[in-house]
Amino acid sequence: MQYVLTSGGLNPPRTLAELLEEVNHATPKQVFFFDSRPFLGGDLSYAVNWTDTGSCPNIIPIFLNPKRATAEVVGHELMHAWTEFFLGFEDERHYVDRTDQPMTMMVNIVQSMVLDCVVLREMKRRDGFNCDQFRRDLVEAAIASITPYERGMMHVTPFGQLVGAENLAVPLALPEFYELRREDKKVVQELWKICRRQDPAMAWVAEKYAEALRRHGFDTCRGSGSPSTNACSRPSSFLA
Ligand SMILES: [Zn+2]
């Protein structure tokens, strides 16, 4: 399934239309939307979307779940392109050996964790986006990553563990930035307990991620790279 977002097509809210307009001014590439569900094995309960500004010569593909494509979700993905084009915020580093797919993917996942904070910061600076969705998604993603342990399940791949570690680290390191509520913080605390008990290796990585985010932040280009560097150097111990 493919979508093209134009100001006359889907009639996006003004804030979103302005953002799209700005991205269109910054690049000759056209933004295309693709359905992410076939790549993710179906409809997840929280947003998993991605934007690729570099791989295609003529278009910027944005993958998202159309059932969950609110203005905020679309805005988040467009903002990835915006922060790259207008602020130079893109971590262009890749794992040195591109044939090593697991490590390459791991680096991408860690970079996304940091860049998403930059994206949220810029969305909060604009009027018109309801950023509460990102708070809810953050907590929902952590719940989805951790509660299966209580039913005797575990992640089948290191990627599941990596994503789970991120889902625990971000709400621990940046609760105020994501505007977590008191009940969210309680939920996150419980999830941490479960993880420490059931998967200490993953909890260890999550602690290192949180420590890197706290120490280096994400607020400058230099800062946005440092947590990635720090975090990437840690978790390889449990990679296959
Ligand atoms: Zn993102």
Residues whose N, C-alpha, C, O or C-beta is under 5 A from the ligand:
A	BS01	ZN	N49 D116
